Amino acid sequence: METFHLLPYDPSWDERWDRFVMKGSMNGTFLQTRRFLNYHPKGRFEDASLMVLDGQELVAVCPAAAQMVGRSAMLRSHPGSTFGGLVIAPTLLRAPRLVALMEQLDAYWLGQGFTAAELKLTSDLFSTHSTDVLQYALYHAGYTDELEIAAYVPVEGRSYEELVAAYSFNKRYDLKKCVKAGLIDRPLHTHDELSVFYSLLCQNLRKFDATPVHTLKELVDFHDVRLCDEARFLGVFTPEGEMVAGACLFWFCQARVLHTQYLATAPLKGCVPSTYLYDSVVRAGLNLGARCVSFGTSTHDRGRVLNTGLIQNKEGYGALHSLNRIYTKVYREE
């Protein structure tokens, strides 16, 4: 059976790690780069990331952290990223190779004292190749999966008119009212604009006793330095210049997906700014040359609870569905 060399992550490998994720992998995104993960302050997570070498060639990385669940240590896909799991090279897309790799990884993690492993894979939507064989290798290794449902709009090869024609009657009606009201959209660039957007976002989340995952300072860092090519901000304004909706968008260049990380809206008499915002995001994806526009998940509690209103809203823009998978394996009960 094929043997790989498993090497614990070391910061001296940051440049090679990031080059592999962005240039050499089939399911890596900027969310798994050290450039992104390192925005988290030291000590927030106990890093347990691994690098996988075949001879001298880096063929996989696993951004991960150790987390205590009760008195047990669990290996988890890096909590500082939305997803990650195993990030692999196309050369690993062979069933025997991935089955062998999973056997080695499980033996390694068990030997490190972990009682369980949880891997949240990059979905096919954000990958350049199908992850079917990787999913099979996890199933073969005894992992069980949980599913989250996400929504996306395919925009490649379609005109804006074709995309709008796929909206529901109510969405098209609301959009016409927004246009008649004189709403416009444009990119957000200044720190003041980002601050107004963030305030709007916090107001929206406060209704659900929630706060944004990222602070305003972190979003400014994304915009100015860390993710200046990937993070994009969009605002919707009244003719008087008031921001009534906004979006933080992530551009995944490998798979050409524009993703809605945060959406925020304010009430406005006579029209529905959120409809104009969703349409603005679709147009932004079209102008970027995106393959599709991702509206994110519509579930809670690891997919067990479906937010019916949210998924119906996304479906109103002609959205299709994709699945996010969380794989878990228990090594021993404690």
Residue pairs with C-beta under 8 A, 6 or more apart in sequence:
1 100
1 103
2 96
2 97
2 100
2 101
3 100
3 104
4 52
4 53
4 54
4 59
4 60
4 100
4 101
4 104
5 52
5 53
5 54
5 55
6 50
6 51
6 52
6 53
6 104
6 105
6 108
7 50
7 51
7 52
7 53
8 48
8 49
8 50
8 51
9 17
9 47
9 49
9 50
9 51
9 61
9 63
11 34
13 51
14 34
14 35
14 38
16 58
17 33
17 34
17 51
17 58
17 61
18 33
18 34
18 35
20 28
20 58
20 61
20 87
20 89
21 28
21 29
21 30
21 32
21 33
21 61
21 87
22 28
22 30
22 33
22 254
24 58
24 89
25 60
25 61
25 87
25 88
25 89
25 90
26 88
26 89
26 90
26 93
26 127
26 128
26 129
27 87
27 88
27 121
27 122
27 126
27 127
27 128
27 129
27 131
27 134
28 61
28 87
28 122
28 254
29 122
29 126
29 252
29 254
29 255
30 36
30 227
30 230
30 250
30 252
31 81
31 82
31 83
31 84
31 250
32 61
32 63
32 78
32 81
32 84
32 87
32 122
35 226
36 80
36 81
36 226
36 227
37 63
37 78
37 80
37 81
39 80
39 218
39 221
39 222
39 226
40 80
44 80
45 65
45 67
45 78
45 79
45 80
46 65
46 66
46 67
47 64
47 65
47 66
47 78
48 64
48 65
48 66
48 75
48 112
49 61
49 62
49 63
49 64
49 65
49 78
50 61
50 62
50 64
50 105
50 108
51 58
51 60
51 61
51 62
52 58
52 59
52 60
52 61
52 62
52 101
53 59
54 91
57 89
58 89
59 88
59 89
59 91
59 92
60 86
60 87
60 88
60 89
60 92
60 101
61 86
61 87
62 77
62 84
62 85
62 86
62 87
62 105
62 119
63 77
63 78
63 81
63 84
63 87
64 75
64 76
64 77
64 78
64 84
65 75
65 76
65 78
65 79
65 80
66 73
66 74
66 75
66 76
66 114
67 73
67 74
67 76
67 79
68 74
69 115
69 116
70 334
71 334
72 115
72 116
72 334
73 113
73 114
73 115
74 114
74 115
74 116
74 117
74 118
75 109
75 112
75 114
75 116
75 117
75 118
76 117
76 118
77 83
77 84
77 85
77 118
77 119
77 120
78 84
82 120
83 120
83 121
83 122
83 123
83 126
83 324
84 119
84 120
84 121
84 122
85 119
85 120
85 121
85 122
85 327
86 101
86 119
86 121
86 134
87 122
88 98
88 134
90 129
92 98
92 101
93 129
93 133
93 134
94 133
95 133
95 136
95 137
98 133
98 134
98 136
98 137
99 137
99 140
99 141
101 137
102 137
102 138
102 140
102 141
103 141
105 117
106 117
106 141
106 329
106 331
109 117
109 331
110 331
110 332
114 331
115 330
115 331
115 332
115 333
115 334
116 328
116 329
116 330
116 331
117 143
117 328
117 329
117 331
118 326
118 327
118 328
119 138
119 143
119 326
119 327
119 328
120 324
120 325
120 326
120 327
121 131
121 134
121 135
121 324
121 325
121 326
121 327
122 131
123 131
123 150
123 322
123 323
123 324
123 325
124 130
124 131
124 322
125 150
125 152
125 255
125 257
125 292
125 294
125 322
126 252
126 254
126 255
126 257
126 259
126 294
127 255
128 254
128 255
135 145
135 325
135 327
138 145
138 327
139 145
141 329
142 329
143 327
143 328
143 329
144 327
144 328
144 329
145 325
145 326
145 327
145 328
146 302
146 303
146 304
146 325
146 326
146 328
147 303
147 323
147 324
147 325
147 326
148 297
148 299
148 302
148 303
148 323
148 324
148 325
148 326
149 297
149 298
149 299
149 303
149 306
149 311
149 321
149 322
149 323
149 324
150 294
150 295
150 296
150 297
150 298
150 321
150 322
150 323
150 324
151 294
151 295
151 296
151 298
151 311
151 314
151 315
151 319
151 320
151 321
151 322
152 257
152 292
152 293
152 294
152 295
152 319
152 320
152 321
152 322
153 163
153 166
153 282
153 285
153 292
153 293
153 295
153 317
153 318
153 319
153 320
154 291
154 292
154 320
155 163
155 282
155 285
155 286
155 290
155 291
155 292
155 293
156 256
156 289
156 290
156 291
156 292
158 286
160 282
160 283
160 286
163 282
163 286
163 318
164 172
164 175
164 279
166 317
166 318
167 175
167 279
167 316
167 317
167 318
168 315
168 316
168 317
170 316
171 275
171 278
171 316
171 317
174 271
174 272
174 275
175 275
175 276
175 279
177 270
177 271
177 272
178 271
178 272
178 273
178 275
178 276
178 279
179 276
180 271
181 238
181 239
181 268
181 270
181 271
182 238
182 239
183 236
183 237
183 238
183 244
183 271
183 273
183 276
184 236
184 237
184 239
185 234
185 235
185 236
185 237
185 276
185 277
185 280
185 283
186 234
186 235
186 237
187 232
187 233
187 234
187 235
188 194
188 197
188 233
188 234
188 235
188 246
189 233
191 220
193 233
193 235
193 243
194 216
194 219
194 220
194 223
194 233
195 216
196 235
196 243
196 246
197 233
197 235
197 243
197 246
197 248
197 264
198 212
198 216
198 219
200 243
200 245
200 246
200 264
200 265
200 266
201 212
201 246
201 248
201 262
201 264
202 211
202 212
203 264
203 266
204 264
204 265
205 211
205 212
212 262
214 222
219 231
219 233
219 248
222 228
222 230
222 231
223 231
223 233
227 250
229 251
229 253
230 250
230 251
230 252
230 253
231 248
231 249
231 250
231 251
231 261
232 248
232 249
232 250
232 251
232 258
232 284
233 246
233 247
233 248
233 249
234 246
234 247
234 249
234 277
234 280
234 281
234 284
235 243
235 245
235 246
235 247
236 243
236 244
236 245
236 246
236 265
236 273
236 276
236 277
236 280
237 243
237 244
238 244
238 268
243 266
244 265
244 266
244 268
244 273
245 263
245 264
245 265
245 266
245 273
245 274
245 276
245 277
246 263
246 264
246 265
246 277
247 260
247 261
247 262
247 263
247 264
247 277
247 280
247 281
248 260
248 261
248 262
249 258
249 259
249 260
249 261
249 281
249 284
250 258
250 259
250 261
251 257
251 258
251 259
251 288
251 290
252 258
252 259
255 291
256 288
256 289
256 290
256 291
256 292
257 290
257 291
257 292
257 293
257 294
258 281
258 284
258 285
258 288
258 290
258 292
258 293
258 294
259 293
259 294
259 296
260 281
260 293
260 294
260 295
260 296
261 296
263 274
263 277
263 278
263 281
265 273
265 274
265 277
266 273
267 273
278 295
278 317
279 317
281 293
282 293
282 317
284 293
285 292
285 293
295 314
295 317
295 319
297 324
298 306
298 307
298 310
298 311
298 314
299 305
299 306
299 307
300 307
302 326
303 324
303 326
